[in-house]
């Protein structure tokens, strides 16, 4: 059971890292919607991924 829990945890962390990477990549590649509101939305989406990667709950 502990092995399965560790596997699920690593899959989740990999998903969080990949999603965070794509969010950060799109943040710097934007050509449309360059307003402050969109920056806040991107930050709101990126912060949970960073917290999970840093293991801050």
N, CA, C and O atoms as a Maestro MAE file, in Angstrom:
{
 s_m_m2io_version
 :::
 2.0.0
}

f_m_ct {
 s_m_title
 :::
 protein
 m_atom[228] {
  # First column is atom index #
  i_m_mmod_type
  r_m_x_coord
  r_m_y_coord
  r_m_z_coord
  i_m_residue_number
  s_m_chain_name
  s_m_pdb_residue_name
  s_m_pdb_atom_name
  i_m_atomic_number
  :::
  1 25 0.824 -1.192 0.000 1 A "UNK " " N  " 7
  2 3 0.000 0.000 0.000 1 A "UNK " " CA " 6
  3 2 0.874 1.264 0.000 1 A "UNK " " C  " 6
  4 15 0.552 2.246 -0.669 1 A "UNK " " O  " 8
  5 25 1.975 1.231 0.750 2 A "UNK " " N  " 7
  6 3 2.869 2.381 0.795 2 A "UNK " " CA " 6
  7 2 3.521 2.586 -0.568 2 A "UNK " " C  " 6
  8 15 3.716 3.723 -0.999 2 A "UNK " " O  " 8
  9 25 3.861 1.490 -1.251 3 A "UNK " " N  " 7
  10 3 4.454 1.584 -2.587 3 A "UNK " " CA " 6
  11 2 3.492 2.274 -3.548 3 A "UNK " " C  " 6
  12 15 3.898 3.150 -4.311 3 A "UNK " " O  " 8
  13 25 2.236 1.888 -3.517 4 A "UNK " " N  " 7
  14 3 1.234 2.493 -4.389 4 A "UNK " " CA " 6
  15 2 1.058 3.981 -4.081 4 A "UNK " " C  " 6
  16 15 0.893 4.794 -4.990 4 A "UNK " " O  " 8
  17 25 1.094 4.323 -2.814 5 A "UNK " " N  " 7
  18 3 0.987 5.723 -2.417 5 A "UNK " " CA " 6
  19 2 2.171 6.527 -2.965 5 A "UNK " " C  " 6
  20 15 1.989 7.645 -3.447 5 A "UNK " " O  " 8
  21 25 3.367 5.970 -2.894 6 A "UNK " " N  " 7
  22 3 4.550 6.658 -3.424 6 A "UNK " " CA " 6
  23 2 4.476 6.816 -4.941 6 A "UNK " " C  " 6
  24 15 4.871 7.852 -5.475 6 A "UNK " " O  " 8
  25 25 3.979 5.812 -5.629 7 A "UNK " " N  " 7
  26 3 3.838 5.886 -7.084 7 A "UNK " " CA " 6
  27 2 2.858 6.994 -7.459 7 A "UNK " " C  " 6
  28 15 3.134 7.788 -8.359 7 A "UNK " " O  " 8
  29 25 1.733 7.050 -6.786 8 A "UNK " " N  " 7
  30 3 0.732 8.089 -7.054 8 A "UNK " " CA " 6
  31 2 1.309 9.468 -6.756 8 A "UNK " " C  " 6
  32 15 1.059 10.419 -7.496 8 A "UNK " " O  " 8
  33 25 2.073 9.579 -5.684 9 A "UNK " " N  " 7
  34 3 2.689 10.860 -5.319 9 A "UNK " " CA " 6
  35 2 3.657 11.327 -6.413 9 A "UNK " " C  " 6
  36 15 3.636 12.496 -6.799 9 A "UNK " " O  " 8
  37 25 4.498 10.424 -6.908 10 A "UNK " " N  " 7
  38 3 5.464 10.807 -7.947 10 A "UNK " " CA " 6
  39 2 4.771 11.139 -9.266 10 A "UNK " " C  " 6
  40 15 5.217 12.032 -9.987 10 A "UNK " " O  " 8
  41 25 3.706 10.446 -9.587 11 A "UNK " " N  " 7
  42 3 2.942 10.778 -10.788 11 A "UNK " " CA " 6
  43 2 2.331 12.170 -10.642 11 A "UNK " " C  " 6
  44 15 2.359 12.963 -11.583 11 A "UNK " " O  " 8
  45 25 1.785 12.465 -9.478 12 A "UNK " " N  " 7
  46 3 1.197 13.781 -9.222 12 A "UNK " " CA " 6
  47 2 2.249 14.877 -9.323 12 A "UNK " " C  " 6
  48 15 2.002 15.924 -9.921 12 A "UNK " " O  " 8
  49 25 3.423 14.640 -8.740 13 A "UNK " " N  " 7
  50 3 4.481 15.641 -8.790 13 A "UNK " " CA " 6
  51 2 4.967 15.862 -10.220 13 A "UNK " " C  " 6
  52 15 5.260 16.994 -10.604 13 A "UNK " " O  " 8
  53 25 5.054 14.804 -11.002 14 A "UNK " " N  " 7
  54 3 5.457 14.938 -12.397 14 A "UNK " " CA " 6
  55 2 4.417 15.753 -13.169 14 A "UNK " " C  " 6
  56 15 4.768 16.624 -13.965 14 A "UNK " " O  " 8
  57 25 3.142 15.465 -12.930 15 A "UNK " " N  " 7
  58 3 2.075 16.224 -13.579 15 A "UNK " " CA " 6
  59 2 2.125 17.697 -13.177 15 A "UNK " " C  " 6
  60 15 1.957 18.579 -14.019 15 A "UNK " " O  " 8
  61 25 2.354 17.960 -11.905 16 A "UNK " " N  " 7
  62 3 2.446 19.350 -11.431 16 A "UNK " " CA " 6
  63 2 3.633 20.059 -12.066 16 A "UNK " " C  " 6
  64 15 3.528 21.230 -12.431 16 A "UNK " " O  " 8
  65 25 4.758 19.367 -12.202 17 A "UNK " " N  " 7
  66 3 5.939 19.982 -12.808 17 A "UNK " " CA " 6
  67 2 5.712 20.276 -14.288 17 A "UNK " " C  " 6
  68 15 6.072 21.352 -14.767 17 A "UNK " " O  " 8
  69 25 5.126 19.343 -15.007 18 A "UNK " " N  " 7
  70 3 4.865 19.543 -16.434 18 A "UNK " " CA " 6
  71 2 3.866 20.672 -16.637 18 A "UNK " " C  " 6
  72 15 4.065 21.529 -17.497 18 A "UNK " " O  " 8
  73 25 2.803 20.681 -15.858 19 A "UNK " " N  " 7
  74 3 1.798 21.742 -15.985 19 A "UNK " " CA " 6
  75 2 2.386 23.106 -15.646 19 A "UNK " " C  " 6
  76 15 2.130 24.086 -16.346 19 A "UNK " " O  " 8
  77 25 3.170 23.171 -14.579 20 A "UNK " " N  " 7
  78 3 3.814 24.423 -14.198 20 A "UNK " " CA " 6
  79 2 4.782 24.908 -15.264 20 A "UNK " " C  " 6
  80 15 4.860 26.104 -15.544 20 A "UNK " " O  " 8
  81 25 5.523 23.971 -15.861 21 A "UNK " " N  " 7
  82 3 6.461 24.332 -16.928 21 A "UNK " " CA " 6
  83 2 5.731 24.957 -18.107 21 A "UNK " " C  " 6
  84 15 6.157 25.990 -18.624 21 A "UNK " " O  " 8
  85 25 4.628 24.339 -18.539 22 A "UNK " " N  " 7
  86 3 3.883 24.878 -19.668 22 A "UNK " " CA " 6
  87 2 3.229 26.218 -19.338 22 A "UNK " " C  " 6
  88 15 3.137 27.089 -20.203 22 A "UNK " " O  " 8
  89 25 2.778 26.391 -18.108 23 A "UNK " " N  " 7
  90 3 2.214 27.682 -17.720 23 A "UNK " " CA " 6
  91 2 3.267 28.777 -17.757 23 A "UNK " " C  " 6
  92 15 3.004 29.877 -18.244 23 A "UNK " " O  " 8
  93 25 4.460 28.484 -17.247 24 A "UNK " " N  " 7
  94 3 5.529 29.485 -17.245 24 A "UNK " " CA " 6
  95 2 5.968 29.781 -18.674 24 A "UNK " " C  " 6
  96 15 6.221 30.935 -19.020 24 A "UNK " " O  " 8
  97 25 6.058 28.744 -19.504 25 A "UNK " " N  " 7
  98 3 6.463 28.931 -20.893 25 A "UNK " " CA " 6
  99 2 5.463 29.824 -21.630 25 A "UNK " " C  " 6
  100 15 5.864 30.725 -22.367 25 A "UNK " " O  " 8
  101 25 4.188 29.585 -21.439 26 A "UNK " " N  " 7
  102 3 3.159 30.396 -22.094 26 A "UNK " " CA " 6
  103 2 3.127 31.822 -21.547 26 A "UNK " " C  " 6
  104 15 2.741 32.750 -22.257 26 A "UNK " " O  " 8
  105 25 3.527 31.998 -20.297 27 A "UNK " " N  " 7
  106 3 3.541 33.338 -19.706 27 A "UNK " " CA " 6
  107 2 4.484 34.257 -20.478 27 A "UNK " " C  " 6
  108 15 4.171 35.428 -20.692 27 A "UNK " " O  " 8
  109 25 5.631 33.735 -20.896 28 A "UNK " " N  " 7
  110 3 6.618 34.559 -21.584 28 A "UNK " " CA " 6
  111 2 6.434 34.573 -23.098 28 A "UNK " " C  " 6
  112 15 7.048 35.396 -23.778 28 A "UNK " " O  " 8
  113 25 5.607 33.684 -23.642 29 A "UNK " " N  " 7
  114 3 5.401 33.625 -25.091 29 A "UNK " " CA " 6
  115 2 4.131 34.327 -25.550 29 A "UNK " " C  " 6
  116 15 3.815 34.309 -26.740 29 A "UNK " " O  " 8
  117 25 3.409 34.934 -24.646 30 A "UNK " " N  " 7
  118 3 2.124 35.528 -25.013 30 A "UNK " " CA " 6
  119 2 2.284 36.664 -25.993 30 A "UNK " " C  " 6
  120 15 3.175 37.501 -25.857 30 A "UNK " " O  " 8
  121 25 1.411 36.685 -26.983 31 A "UNK " " N  " 7
  122 3 1.351 37.803 -27.911 31 A "UNK " " CA " 6
  123 2 0.034 38.555 -27.760 31 A "UNK " " C  " 6
  124 15 -0.062 39.732 -28.106 31 A "UNK " " O  " 8
  125 25 -0.977 37.867 -27.242 32 A "UNK " " N  " 7
  126 3 -2.275 38.490 -26.978 32 A "UNK " " CA " 6
  127 2 -2.473 38.548 -25.471 32 A "UNK " " C  " 6
  128 15 -1.778 37.861 -24.722 32 A "UNK " " O  " 8
  129 25 -3.386 39.339 -25.042 33 A "UNK " " N  " 7
  130 3 -3.790 39.401 -23.630 33 A "UNK " " CA " 6
  131 2 -2.593 39.659 -22.719 33 A "UNK " " C  " 6
  132 15 -2.297 38.842 -21.847 33 A "UNK " " O  " 8
  133 25 -1.917 40.759 -22.904 34 A "UNK " " N  " 7
  134 3 -0.741 41.067 -22.103 34 A "UNK " " CA " 6
  135 2 -1.047 41.977 -20.921 34 A "UNK " " C  " 6
  136 15 -0.145 42.649 -20.420 34 A "UNK " " O  " 8
  137 25 -2.275 42.015 -20.469 35 A "UNK " " N  " 7
  138 3 -2.650 42.918 -19.387 35 A "UNK " " CA " 6
  139 2 -2.294 42.395 -18.012 35 A "UNK " " C  " 6
  140 15 -1.900 41.239 -17.851 35 A "UNK " " O  " 8
  141 25 -2.438 43.254 -17.030 36 A "UNK " " N  " 7
  142 3 -2.125 42.913 -15.637 36 A "UNK " " CA " 6
  143 2 -3.065 41.850 -15.094 36 A "UNK " " C  " 6
  144 15 -2.662 41.032 -14.267 36 A "UNK " " O  " 8
  145 25 -4.309 41.850 -15.548 37 A "UNK " " N  " 7
  146 3 -5.277 40.859 -15.079 37 A "UNK " " CA " 6
  147 2 -4.828 39.457 -15.490 37 A "UNK " " C  " 6
  148 15 -4.935 38.517 -14.702 37 A "UNK " " O  " 8
  149 25 -4.330 39.312 -16.706 38 A "UNK " " N  " 7
  150 3 -3.859 38.001 -17.152 38 A "UNK " " CA " 6
  151 2 -2.609 37.575 -16.396 38 A "UNK " " C  " 6
  152 15 -2.423 36.386 -16.137 38 A "UNK " " O  " 8
  153 25 -1.747 38.526 -16.037 39 A "UNK " " N  " 7
  154 3 -0.578 38.189 -15.221 39 A "UNK " " CA " 6
  155 2 -1.009 37.658 -13.860 39 A "UNK " " C  " 6
  156 15 -0.424 36.705 -13.344 39 A "UNK " " O  " 8
  157 25 -2.022 38.270 -13.290 40 A "UNK " " N  " 7
  158 3 -2.530 37.809 -11.992 40 A "UNK " " CA " 6
  159 2 -3.120 36.412 -12.121 40 A "UNK " " C  " 6
  160 15 -2.913 35.572 -11.245 40 A "UNK " " O  " 8
  161 25 -3.846 36.153 -13.193 41 A "UNK " " N  " 7
  162 3 -4.433 34.824 -13.400 41 A "UNK " " CA " 6
  163 2 -3.345 33.788 -13.582 41 A "UNK " " C  " 6
  164 15 -3.438 32.699 -13.017 41 A "UNK " " O  " 8
  165 25 -2.312 34.097 -14.360 42 A "UNK " " N  " 7
  166 3 -1.202 33.164 -14.534 42 A "UNK " " CA " 6
  167 2 -0.523 32.889 -13.200 42 A "UNK " " C  " 6
  168 15 -0.215 31.738 -12.893 42 A "UNK " " O  " 8
  169 25 -0.284 33.928 -12.402 43 A "UNK " " N  " 7
  170 3 0.344 33.734 -11.099 43 A "UNK " " CA " 6
  171 2 -0.542 32.873 -10.200 43 A "UNK " " C  " 6
  172 15 -0.043 32.015 -9.472 43 A "UNK " " O  " 8
  173 25 -1.845 33.099 -10.251 44 A "UNK " " N  " 7
  174 3 -2.791 32.326 -9.445 44 A "UNK " " CA " 6
  175 2 -2.771 30.853 -9.846 44 A "UNK " " C  " 6
  176 15 -2.993 29.982 -9.005 44 A "UNK " " O  " 8
  177 25 -2.509 30.565 -11.112 45 A "UNK " " N  " 7
  178 3 -2.437 29.180 -11.580 45 A "UNK " " CA " 6
  179 2 -1.079 28.551 -11.306 45 A "UNK " " C  " 6
  180 15 -1.001 27.352 -11.042 45 A "UNK " " O  " 8
  181 25 -0.009 29.335 -11.362 46 A "UNK " " N  " 7
  182 3 1.336 28.798 -11.208 46 A "UNK " " CA " 6
  183 2 1.683 28.550 -9.737 46 A "UNK " " C  " 6
  184 15 2.387 27.585 -9.435 46 A "UNK " " O  " 8
  185 25 1.218 29.378 -8.833 47 A "UNK " " N  " 7
  186 3 1.587 29.274 -7.423 47 A "UNK " " CA " 6
  187 2 1.266 27.905 -6.818 47 A "UNK " " C  " 6
  188 15 2.126 27.354 -6.131 47 A "UNK " " O  " 8
  189 25 0.078 27.322 -7.031 48 A "UNK " " N  " 7
  190 3 -0.161 25.986 -6.448 48 A "UNK " " CA " 6
  191 2 0.822 24.924 -6.949 48 A "UNK " " C  " 6
  192 15 1.223 24.049 -6.181 48 A "UNK " " O  " 8
  193 25 1.214 24.988 -8.222 49 A "UNK " " N  " 7
  194 3 2.182 24.026 -8.734 49 A "UNK " " CA " 6
  195 2 3.535 24.214 -8.061 49 A "UNK " " C  " 6
  196 15 4.197 23.236 -7.713 49 A "UNK " " O  " 8
  197 25 3.945 25.453 -7.877 50 A "UNK " " N  " 7
  198 3 5.224 25.706 -7.213 50 A "UNK " " CA " 6
  199 2 5.196 25.257 -5.762 50 A "UNK " " C  " 6
  200 15 6.178 24.709 -5.262 50 A "UNK " " O  " 8
  201 25 4.095 25.480 -5.092 51 A "UNK " " N  " 7
  202 3 3.985 25.050 -3.696 51 A "UNK " " CA " 6
  203 2 4.056 23.536 -3.571 51 A "UNK " " C  " 6
  204 15 4.669 23.016 -2.639 51 A "UNK " " O  " 8
  205 25 3.432 22.826 -4.508 52 A "UNK " " N  " 7
  206 3 3.488 21.365 -4.479 52 A "UNK " " CA " 6
  207 2 4.884 20.855 -4.781 52 A "UNK " " C  " 6
  208 15 5.346 19.900 -4.157 52 A "UNK " " O  " 8
  209 25 5.562 21.483 -5.735 53 A "UNK " " N  " 7
  210 3 6.922 21.053 -6.061 53 A "UNK " " CA " 6
  211 2 7.862 21.298 -4.874 53 A "UNK " " C  " 6
  212 15 8.744 20.483 -4.601 53 A "UNK " " O  " 8
  213 25 7.675 22.407 -4.178 54 A "UNK " " N  " 7
  214 3 8.491 22.713 -3.006 54 A "UNK " " CA " 6
  215 2 7.993 21.992 -1.755 54 A "UNK " " C  " 6
  216 15 8.578 22.142 -0.682 54 A "UNK " " O  " 8
  217 25 6.934 21.222 -1.880 55 A "UNK " " N  " 7
  218 3 6.336 20.432 -0.792 55 A "UNK " " CA " 6
  219 2 5.840 21.298 0.351 55 A "UNK " " C  " 6
  220 15 5.960 20.935 1.521 55 A "UNK " " O  " 8
  221 25 5.278 22.451 -0.002 56 A "UNK " " N  " 7
  222 3 4.648 23.331 0.985 56 A "UNK " " CA " 6
  223 2 3.152 23.122 0.843 56 A "UNK " " C  " 6
  224 15 2.598 23.331 -0.236 56 A "UNK " " O  " 8
  225 25 2.498 22.718 1.903 57 A "UNK " " N  " 7
  226 3 1.066 22.427 1.810 57 A "UNK " " CA " 6
  227 2 0.238 23.580 2.308 57 A "UNK " " C  " 6
  228 15 -0.990 23.506 2.301 57 A "UNK " " O  " 8
  :::
 }
 m_bond[227] {
  # First column is bond index #
  i_m_from
  i_m_to
  i_m_order
  :::
  1 1 2 1
  2 2 3 1
  3 3 4 2
  4 3 5 1
  5 5 6 1
  6 6 7 1
  7 7 8 2
  8 7 9 1
  9 9 10 1
  10 10 11 1
  11 11 12 2
  12 11 13 1
  13 13 14 1
  14 14 15 1
  15 15 16 2
  16 15 17 1
  17 17 18 1
  18 18 19 1
  19 19 20 2
  20 19 21 1
  21 21 22 1
  22 22 23 1
  23 23 24 2
  24 23 25 1
  25 25 26 1
  26 26 27 1
  27 27 28 2
  28 27 29 1
  29 29 30 1
  30 30 31 1
  31 31 32 2
  32 31 33 1
  33 33 34 1
  34 34 35 1
  35 35 36 2
  36 35 37 1
  37 37 38 1
  38 38 39 1
  39 39 40 2
  40 39 41 1
  41 41 42 1
  42 42 43 1
  43 43 44 2
  44 43 45 1
  45 45 46 1
  46 46 47 1
  47 47 48 2
  48 47 49 1
  49 49 50 1
  50 50 51 1
  51 51 52 2
  52 51 53 1
  53 53 54 1
  54 54 55 1
  55 55 56 2
  56 55 57 1
  57 57 58 1
  58 58 59 1
  59 59 60 2
  60 59 61 1
  61 61 62 1
  62 62 63 1
  63 63 64 2
  64 63 65 1
  65 65 66 1
  66 66 67 1
  67 67 68 2
  68 67 69 1
  69 69 70 1
  70 70 71 1
  71 71 72 2
  72 71 73 1
  73 73 74 1
  74 74 75 1
  75 75 76 2
  76 75 77 1
  77 77 78 1
  78 78 79 1
  79 79 80 2
  80 79 81 1
  81 81 82 1
  82 82 83 1
  83 83 84 2
  84 83 85 1
  85 85 86 1
  86 86 87 1
  87 87 88 2
  88 87 89 1
  89 89 90 1
  90 90 91 1
  91 91 92 2
  92 91 93 1
  93 93 94 1
  94 94 95 1
  95 95 96 2
  96 95 97 1
  97 97 98 1
  98 98 99 1
  99 99 100 2
  100 99 101 1
  101 101 102 1
  102 102 103 1
  103 103 104 2
  104 103 105 1
  105 105 106 1
  106 106 107 1
  107 107 108 2
  108 107 109 1
  109 109 110 1
  110 110 111 1
  111 111 112 2
  112 111 113 1
  113 113 114 1
  114 114 115 1
  115 115 116 2
  116 115 117 1
  117 117 118 1
  118 118 119 1
  119 119 120 2
  120 119 121 1
  121 121 122 1
  122 122 123 1
  123 123 124 2
  124 123 125 1
  125 125 126 1
  126 126 127 1
  127 127 128 2
  128 127 129 1
  129 129 130 1
  130 130 131 1
  131 131 132 2
  132 131 133 1
  133 133 134 1
  134 134 135 1
  135 135 136 2
  136 135 137 1
  137 137 138 1
  138 138 139 1
  139 139 140 2
  140 139 141 1
  141 141 142 1
  142 142 143 1
  143 143 144 2
  144 143 145 1
  145 145 146 1
  146 146 147 1
  147 147 148 2
  148 147 149 1
  149 149 150 1
  150 150 151 1
  151 151 152 2
  152 151 153 1
  153 153 154 1
  154 154 155 1
  155 155 156 2
  156 155 157 1
  157 157 158 1
  158 158 159 1
  159 159 160 2
  160 159 161 1
  161 161 162 1
  162 162 163 1
  163 163 164 2
  164 163 165 1
  165 165 166 1
  166 166 167 1
  167 167 168 2
  168 167 169 1
  169 169 170 1
  170 170 171 1
  171 171 172 2
  172 171 173 1
  173 173 174 1
  174 174 175 1
  175 175 176 2
  176 175 177 1
  177 177 178 1
  178 178 179 1
  179 179 180 2
  180 179 181 1
  181 181 182 1
  182 182 183 1
  183 183 184 2
  184 183 185 1
  185 185 186 1
  186 186 187 1
  187 187 188 2
  188 187 189 1
  189 189 190 1
  190 190 191 1
  191 191 192 2
  192 191 193 1
  193 193 194 1
  194 194 195 1
  195 195 196 2
  196 195 197 1
  197 197 198 1
  198 198 199 1
  199 199 200 2
  200 199 201 1
  201 201 202 1
  202 202 203 1
  203 203 204 2
  204 203 205 1
  205 205 206 1
  206 206 207 1
  207 207 208 2
  208 207 209 1
  209 209 210 1
  210 210 211 1
  211 211 212 2
  212 211 213 1
  213 213 214 1
  214 214 215 1
  215 215 216 2
  216 215 217 1
  217 217 218 1
  218 218 219 1
  219 219 220 2
  220 219 221 1
  221 221 222 1
  222 222 223 1
  223 223 224 2
  224 223 225 1
  225 225 226 1
  226 226 227 1
  227 227 228 2
  :::
 }
}
